[in-house]
Amino acid sequence: MGNASTKTANIFSENMARLDRPYEPAQVQLIARHNANGTYDVMFFVEAQILCRDYENERINIKFDESPVRHFECRKASDGNSGYIFISPATRFVEQLKNSKTLLVELTLYDNGTQQFRINTDGFDFSKIQ
């Protein structure tokens, strides 16, 4: 309420997933949101169904540049939209994102298996979420 504002920035993957029908080939979108209370939300979106069993504390694999693969918890969107997953801990993700030039994320898509998406994070506009 009041004058609180949320700032959002996004970037798309360089590659597209080849998906079976009824889906079309799709890019992944990385979205970072800086909330008025100072916290971050980080999510991935694709026009397909991302499998994330958050009740099992499922983790997804993310690699920043040439560093070792890191594991982040995923959470489903509260509205049930299976095209979105939220990443936790978001603050740790954003700090690593700021210091990277590329990101590789593995997402498991319904009826399409695990797909890798490459994102050129050097083009991510952090000024939009500061």
N, C-alpha and C positions, 0 to 999 in steps of 0.2 A: 504494500500500500504506500501511498505517498509518492515521493520522487525517486524511489528505488528503480534502478535500471539493470537489465541483464544485457551483457555484451556477448555476441556470438561471432565465430569465424569458422569457415569450413574450407575443405580442399578435397578434390577427387583423386582416386587412384589413377595411375598411369595405364594400367591394364584393365581388361574386362574379363569377367567370368563367362564362360560358355555354359549356358544353362539350358536344361531340357524344358520342353513345353510344360506349362503355359508361359514360362518366363522368357524374356528376351535377354540377350547378352547385357550385362550390367556392370557398372563401376561401383566401387565402394566409396562412400563419402565419409570423411572424418569430420566430426563437428565438435568444437570445444566451446563451452559456454562459461563465462565468468559471471557468477551471480552477485546480486547487490550485497549479500552478506559476506562476500569475500571468498566463497567456495567455488570450486570448479565442477562442471559436469563434462564428461567426455563420452562421446557415443560414436558408433559406426552405424551407417545406414546403407542398405542395399535393397533393391526392389526384388526381393526373394525372402524366403523364410530362414532366418539365422537360427541355428539350433544352439541354445544356451540353457542348460539345466541349472539354473541358479539355486534350486533347492538342494543341489549336490555340491555347491560351491565350485562350479566348473570354472576352469581357467582357459584362457586363450593364449596362444603364442604370439609374441610380438618381438621383433628384432629391430633395434635402432642402429643404423650404420653397420659397422663390423663387430659390434659388441655381441656378447652371448645372448641367446634367446631369453627373453624375460616372460614371466607368466603373470597375467593380470586376471582378476576375477571378472566375470561378466554377469550382468543382471538384465533381465527382460524389462521392457518398457512397462510402466504400470497400467497403461491403457490397453495392453495386450497386443500391440502392433509388433508382429514378429520380424519386421524388417529392421528394427532398431535393437541394439544392445548398448548398455552403459558399461563403462570400464571403471574398475575400482582397484586401487586407490587412484582417484583422478589427479590429485596434486602431484603424486610421484610420476604419473604418466606425462603430465604437462611439463614438469621440470626436465625430463628426459627428451621430450619432443623439442623443447627450446634449444637443446644442444645437439640436435641431429640434423642430417641432411636428407636421409632417407629412412623409411620405415617399411617393414614387411610384416603384414598381419595375416594370420591363418584363421579363416572362418569356415565353420561347417554349415553348409546350406542344405536344406531339406531336399532329398532325392538327387542331390548334386555333389555330395561328398565334401571333403575339405578342399578349399580353394585358397590360393595365396594372392594377395594384392599388394602391389608396390606403390608407395606414396612418396612423392618428392616433397619432403617436409621443409626443404629450403625455401619453398614458395609459400609457406603458411604465414599469413599476415597476423603476427602476434599483437600488433598495435590495436587490432579490433577487440581484443579481449583484455587489455591492460586497464 
